[in-house]
Structure formats: C-alpha cells, structure tokens
Amino acid sequence: MLPQRKKKTGKYFAQKVEYDGVKFDSKLEAARYKILKAREEDGEIENVEVQVPYECVVEGKKICKYIADFRYWCKDQYVVEDTKGVLTQVFSLKKKLVEALHPGVIIQIIKDPREWPPRTVLDPHPSHAHLRTQHQTCFECSEQSPSSDQDQSWS
C-alpha cells in the first residue's frame, strides 16, 4: 500500500475552501464572499462577481493577467476587491499596472473580511477623515486628499 501524501499548502499556508459551489484560494476569501453575499441579499450591493480577470496589454503585448477576487456594484460604481493575508511585491506591481491600464478601476485590498463600508475612489483612507474637508496631504501615506473648493498650489 502506498503512503498517503500530505495535503499541499501554499507558500503562505492558505487553505483552499469551497463554499456555495465556488472554490476559493483561502478561508479569508471565502469569509469575504459570505459577507458580500449577505450584503447583496440586503440590497446594499449588487451583482457580486468572483474571480474577475483583467488583461494587462501594453502596445499590443500581453504583460500579465490579473484576477481580482471580487467585483460588485455599490453606490453607482464598481468596487474591485482582493483579499490578502500577505502583500507581495508581485501583487503590488500588478495592482499598479491594472489601475494604470484600466481607468476607473481601483483595487481595494481587504485584510479583514468584515471591513465595511469598502474604501472608495473618493474616500481611499477611512481613518483620514480630517483630510476630507481640507486640501491637505497625509504624511503617513504620502497621498493628497480630494480637492476642496479652495484651489491651492502645492510644491
């Protein structure tokens, strides 16, 4: 009799899970799916999609293919999410590439599946409420807040 092989685990020890007939790469991703489906049933969001592909093509040459964990409609815009336990350099590069090549697409990184409401294009940093009404720069993330009525020049 042959010995049984151990179940393979990924580099970051994520366990594949199946829920509602959909296979997920991690428990975190499956937990987020459950929450998104509940929000969809409550009418807060619509059209939850899983494993949404984005082709990255530059000057006719395919660079890569990025597969987002989720995409859904919320408050007149699509929200694209990726659940991550560990942020890798490859993911960071693909995120920047997709956002540059697909105007309007902002990939939200979800580390806690219960995070709600999702960060949006107009509100990328929920903890920076003090920047929303003023035209300031947050030195923690080196990003500028959305423009206010005042037009100021920045160096």
C-alpha positions in Angstrom: 0.0 0.0 0.0 1.3 3.5 -1.0 1.6 6.1 1.8 -0.8 8.9 1.5 0.6 12.3 0.5 0.1 15.3 2.8 -2.3 17.8 1.5 -0.3 20.6 -0.2 -0.4 24.0 1.3 0.7 27.2 -0.5 3.6 29.3 0.2 1.6 31.4 2.7 -0.3 28.4 4.2 -3.6 29.5 2.8 -6.2 26.6 2.8 -8.4 26.2 -0.3 -12.1 26.2 0.6 -15.3 25.6 -1.2 -18.5 27.5 -0.3 -21.7 27.8 -2.2 -20.3 25.8 -5.1 -17.4 28.2 -5.5 -13.8 27.3 -4.8 -11.7 29.9 -3.0 -7.9 30.1 -2.5 -8.2 30.9 1.2 -10.5 31.0 4.2 -10.2 34.8 4.2 -11.5 35.0 0.6 -14.4 32.6 1.4 -15.3 34.6 4.5 -15.4 37.9 2.5 -17.6 36.2 -0.1 -20.1 35.2 2.6 -20.2 38.8 3.8 -20.6 40.2 0.3 -23.4 37.8 -0.5 -25.2 38.8 2.7 -24.8 42.5 1.7 -26.2 41.6 -1.7 -29.2 40.0 -0.2 -29.8 43.0 2.0 -29.7 45.2 -1.2 -26.6 47.2 -0.1 -24.6 46.0 -3.1 -25.5 44.3 -6.4 -24.0 41.9 -8.9 -21.2 40.2 -6.9 -18.8 38.6 -9.3 -16.0 36.2 -8.3 -12.6 35.7 -10.0 -12.9 38.6 -12.4 -10.0 38.7 -15.0 -8.2 41.9 -16.1 -5.8 41.6 -19.1 -2.8 43.9 -19.0 -1.8 44.6 -22.5 0.7 47.3 -23.5 1.3 48.3 -27.1 -0.3 45.0 -28.3 1.9 42.9 -26.0 0.3 40.9 -23.2 2.2 41.6 -20.0 0.1 39.7 -17.5 -3.4 38.7 -16.4 -4.7 39.8 -13.0 -7.6 38.0 -11.5 -9.5 40.1 -8.9 -11.2 38.2 -6.1 -14.4 40.2 -6.3 -16.2 42.9 -8.2 -19.6 44.3 -7.3 -21.8 47.4 -7.9 -22.1 49.8 -4.9 -23.4 53.4 -4.9 -23.1 54.0 -8.7 -19.7 52.5 -9.2 -17.9 49.1 -9.4 -15.8 48.1 -6.5 -12.9 45.7 -7.1 -11.6 43.8 -4.1 -8.7 41.5 -3.5 -8.3 39.7 -0.1 -4.8 39.5 1.0 -3.2 38.0 4.1 0.3 38.8 2.8 1.0 41.6 0.4 3.7 40.6 -2.1 5.8 42.7 -4.5 4.2 40.9 -7.5 0.7 41.8 -6.3 1.7 45.4 -5.7 3.1 45.7 -9.2 0.1 44.0 -10.8 -2.3 46.3 -8.8 -0.5 49.4 -10.1 -0.4 48.0 -13.7 -4.2 47.2 -13.7 -5.1 50.6 -12.2 -2.9 52.4 -14.8 -4.3 50.4 -17.8 -7.9 50.2 -16.8 -9.1 53.8 -16.0 -11.6 53.9 -13.1 -10.5 50.6 -11.6 -9.3 51.0 -8.0 -8.4 47.7 -6.3 -9.3 47.6 -2.7 -7.1 45.4 -0.5 -9.1 43.6 2.1 -7.2 42.1 5.1 -10.3 41.8 7.4 -13.3 40.2 5.7 -15.7 42.2 8.0 -14.4 45.6 6.7 -17.4 47.7 5.7 -18.0 50.1 4.1 -15.5 49.4 1.4 -13.0 52.2 0.7 -14.0 54.0 -2.5 -12.3 56.1 -5.1 -13.4 59.3 -3.3 -12.5 58.0 0.2 -9.4 55.9 0.0 -8.4 56.2 3.6 -11.3 55.9 6.1 -9.0 56.8 9.0 -8.1 60.2 7.4 -11.5 61.9 8.0 -9.7 65.1 8.9 -8.4 65.4 5.3 -11.8 65.1 3.5 -12.9 68.6 4.1 -9.4 70.3 3.7 -7.0 70.2 0.8 -4.1 68.6 2.7 -1.5 65.9 2.4 -1.4 62.9 4.7 2.3 62.3 5.5 1.6 58.7 6.6 0.6 57.6 3.1 2.0 60.5 1.0 -1.3 60.9 -0.8 -3.3 64.1 -1.2 -6.9 64.3 -0.1 -9.6 65.0 -2.7 -9.8 68.6 -3.9 -11.9 71.1 -1.9 -13.5 74.3 -3.1 -10.2 76.1 -2.4 -7.7 76.0 -5.2 -4.2 75.9 -3.7 -0.9 75.2 -5.3 1.4 72.5 -3.9 5.1 72.3 -4.3 
